[in-house]
Amino acid sequence: MENFDEKEALKQAKELQRYEGKVVALVDNKVVASGESVEEVAKKAEEAGYKRYTFFLVPSGKVRFAL
């Protein structure tokens, strides 16, 4: 198991705040596409050349979560 990097986790959480209430596609913990639906995000990610990615629905409002 990798060591937890608090600074990196805070950086990622801050980046995800920009996508509140949206679906994002992640590759190597980086957002590669975002949108309102899984279908829209999948299309954008594939158009950008990504074939494998993870979907994540970013919570809206003041929700705390750990990465």
N, C-alpha and C positions, 0 to 999 in steps of 0.2 A: 504494500500500500504506500502511495506517495505521501510525503509530508504535507500537512495542511499549510497553505500560504495565505495568511489572513489578508495581506495587502492585495493579493491577486483576487481573492474572494470579494473584497469590497469593490475593487475595480469592476469585476463582472456584474455585481449587483447594481452598481451605478449605471453601467451600460444598459442593463435590462430595464431600468426605470423608464427609459425613452420609449419602450414598447409596451407600456401599461395597457392591459386589456386586449392585446394583440397575440396572434400566434406567430412564433418565430421558428425558423429552422436553424439548428446549431450544428457546426462542424468544428471539432477540436475546441469546444467552448467559445466559439465565435459565432455571432449572428451572421448568417449568409443570406437570409430572406425574411421578410415579415409581411403580414397582411391580416385580413379579417377572418379567413377560413383556412383550414388545412389544405384544401384543394388549391387555393390561390397561392399559398406559400410553397407548396410542392412544385407548382408550375414555375414560379420564379426561381426556386433553387435549381431546378433542372435546366432552365434556360441559362443560368449562370454556370452550368457545367458540373453541378454536384449531383451525384447519383445516390449517395448514402448520407443521411442526415438524421437528426433527432428533432422531433417537434416538441415545443414547449409553449404552453399558454401562460403568458405573463400575467399574474394577478393584477387587478386594478385596485386603486385605493391604497391605504396605508396597511400593507400586509408585510409581515416579516417572514423571511424564509432564508434557509441556509443553503449554500452551494456545496 
